[in-house]
Amino acid sequence: MSSLASVPQWSRDMKSFRSSLKLSQTALGKRLNCSAMAVSRWERGEQPPSAGHYLAIARIAGPFFGWTFWNLAGISEDDVQRMPAPRARTKQQHNLSHAIAILEIEVARSGTRAARRDALFPDSAHTRAAPRVQDHSHSRS
């Protein structure tokens, strides 16, 4: 078991969030459409959630705690403020939800999350490209 000091902050935030909901790893995994083992790896700091999972977690968490996970997915409050205002102004919370939904789509499509993940985990297996093996079986002699 790893010491608390060696577990990244995002991992501790994941565990704190799950505990605040009083959910098991299995129950949270079901809500996020992933396995309990994935939730366990996140909480131990072995593997960060995908941007899509961060966004799903933020939706469950709501605006207050959700910002923690939106930021991890690559969305900042500055991004939301730069979003064009809707033509017909409604409630501020609706505007925020609309802006965040648009940003979630953009983050899911971008490579920003992958770049941040690679910066956090420069030595992890998923950042290393598999060596290309050339197939010479069909080459002419």
C-alpha positions in Angstrom: 0.0 0.0 0.0 1.4 3.4 -0.9 1.8 6.2 1.6 -0.5 9.2 1.5 2.3 11.5 0.6 3.1 9.5 -2.6 -0.5 9.5 -3.8 -1.2 12.5 -6.2 -3.7 15.1 -5.1 -6.1 14.2 -8.0 -6.2 10.7 -6.6 -7.0 11.8 -3.1 -9.7 14.1 -4.6 -11.2 11.0 -6.3 -11.3 9.0 -3.0 -12.7 12.0 -1.1 -15.4 12.5 -3.7 -16.5 8.8 -3.6 -16.5 8.8 0.2 -18.6 11.9 0.3 -21.2 10.1 -1.8 -21.0 7.1 0.5 -20.5 4.8 -2.6 -18.4 1.7 -3.0 -15.8 1.6 -5.8 -18.2 -0.8 -7.5 -21.2 1.5 -7.2 -19.2 4.5 -8.5 -17.9 2.4 -11.3 -21.4 1.5 -12.3 -22.4 5.2 -12.3 -19.4 6.0 -14.5 -19.7 2.9 -16.7 -16.3 1.6 -15.7 -15.0 -1.2 -13.4 -14.4 -1.0 -9.7 -10.8 -1.9 -10.5 -10.5 1.4 -12.6 -11.8 3.4 -9.7 -9.3 1.6 -7.4 -6.4 2.5 -9.7 -7.5 6.1 -9.8 -7.7 6.3 -6.0 -4.3 4.7 -5.6 -2.8 7.1 -8.1 -1.8 4.4 -10.5 -3.7 5.7 -13.5 -5.7 8.9 -14.0 -9.2 8.8 -15.3 -9.8 9.7 -18.9 -11.1 13.2 -19.7 -14.5 11.6 -20.3 -14.5 10.1 -16.8 -13.4 13.4 -15.3 -16.3 15.1 -17.0 -18.8 12.5 -15.9 -17.5 12.8 -12.3 -17.8 16.6 -12.5 -21.4 16.2 -13.6 -22.2 14.0 -10.6 -20.3 16.3 -8.3 -22.1 19.5 -9.3 -20.6 23.0 -9.6 -18.8 23.3 -6.3 -16.7 20.1 -6.2 -17.1 19.6 -10.0 -14.6 22.3 -10.7 -11.9 20.1 -9.3 -12.6 17.5 -12.0 -13.4 20.0 -14.8 -9.9 21.5 -14.2 -8.3 18.0 -14.4 -10.1 17.5 -17.7 -8.6 20.7 -19.0 -11.5 23.2 -18.4 -10.8 26.3 -16.5 -13.1 29.1 -15.2 -11.4 31.4 -17.7 -12.5 29.0 -20.5 -16.1 29.3 -19.3 -15.9 33.1 -19.1 -14.6 33.3 -22.7 -17.6 31.3 -24.0 -20.0 33.5 -26.0 -23.1 34.5 -24.0 -26.4 33.0 -25.2 -28.7 35.4 -27.1 -31.5 35.2 -24.6 -30.1 35.5 -21.1 -31.6 33.1 -18.6 -30.4 32.1 -15.1 -26.6 32.3 -14.5 -26.4 28.7 -13.5 -28.0 27.6 -16.8 -25.4 29.7 -18.7 -22.6 28.1 -16.8 -24.0 24.6 -17.4 -24.4 25.4 -21.1 -20.8 26.7 -21.4 -19.4 23.7 -19.5 -21.3 21.3 -21.7 -19.8 22.9 -24.8 -16.3 22.9 -23.2 -16.7 19.2 -22.2 -17.3 18.3 -25.9 -14.2 20.3 -27.0 -12.0 18.7 -24.3 -13.2 15.3 -25.2 -12.2 16.0 -28.8 -8.9 17.5 -28.1 -5.5 16.2 -27.3 -5.1 18.6 -24.3 -6.0 15.8 -21.8 -3.5 13.5 -23.3 -0.8 16.1 -23.2 -1.5 16.9 -19.5 -1.5 13.2 -18.7 1.8 12.7 -20.4 3.2 15.7 -18.4 2.0 14.1 -15.2 3.2 10.6 -16.0 6.2 11.0 -18.3 7.5 7.5 -17.5 4.2 5.5 -17.6 3.6 2.8 -20.1 0.8 4.5 -22.0 3.0 7.4 -23.0 5.6 5.2 -24.7 5.0 4.4 -28.3 5.3 0.8 -29.2 8.3 0.2 -31.4 7.4 -0.3 -35.1 8.3 -3.6 -36.5 8.8 -3.7 -40.2 7.4 -6.6 -42.0 10.0 -7.7 -44.6 8.2 -10.9 -45.6 6.7 -9.3 -48.7 9.8 -7.3 -49.8 11.6 -8.0 -53.0 15.1 -9.6 -52.9 
